[in-house]
Amino acid sequence: MSVARNILKNPKLGPGGGATQLTVSATLKQKSSSVEGIEKWPYEAAAIAFEPIPRTLAPNCGVNVIRTMTALQGKV
């Protein structure tokens, strides 16, 4: 009920299924390539931390995790 109310009050939705997390991970990896030395470590660590979310959701859909993750990372 709260979700329906929030959508009516503020009609903004984000993609689900780990798409947002995968995009954030790819963006952080891209940013880390432009940073030198020890300063890039937080970007890389945060990017790695976002990756298990879509990897965890994939088996719930009944798909092959490795194929799906490879295909999704190729699109990002």
N, C-alpha and C positions, 0 to 999 in steps of 0.2 A: 504494500500500500504506500509506503514512504517513497519507493522508487517512482511510482506513477505520479504521486504528488509533486516530487522534485522535477520530473520531466515537464509537467504542466507549468510549474513556476519558472523554470529555467531550462528551456528546450535545447540542451546541448548534450550530445552523446559522444562517447569515444569508442573506437573499435575494441572489440573484446577478443577473447581467445589467445591472449598473449601478444597481440599485434603491437600494442603500445610499448610493452616491455622490450620486444625485439627491436623496435625502432629506436628506443632510448639506448639500448645496448650498442647498436650500430653507430649511432651518433657519438656516443662516448668513445668508442674505438677510433672513430675518425678524428675526434678532437685529440686523443692521446698521441696520434701520429704527428701532430703539429707541435707537441710539447716535448722538450728535451729533458733528459736525465731523470732524477728522482721525482720531479713534479708530475710525470706522466703516470706514476703508479696508482694514484687514487682514481684516475679515469679508467685505467685498465681493470682495477679491482671492482669498481662499480659496474662496469660493462659485463664482467663475468658474473656478478651477483644477479643481474637481471635475466640471464639466459635460462636458468632452471625453470622459470615460470611457464613459458610455452612448452618446454620439454616435458613438464609434469602434466600439462593439460592434454597433450597429444594422445597418450594412451587411452584417456577417457573417451576420446572420439573414435577409437578403434583403428587408428592409422599407424603405419610404420614410423616410429619416432625418428630414426636416422634419416630416412628419405624425406620426411616432412620438414625436419629442421634444416636439412641441406637446401631443399627447394625454397623455403622461406628466407633463409639467409642470402640466397642468391637474388631474391627479389628486393631486398632492402638496400 
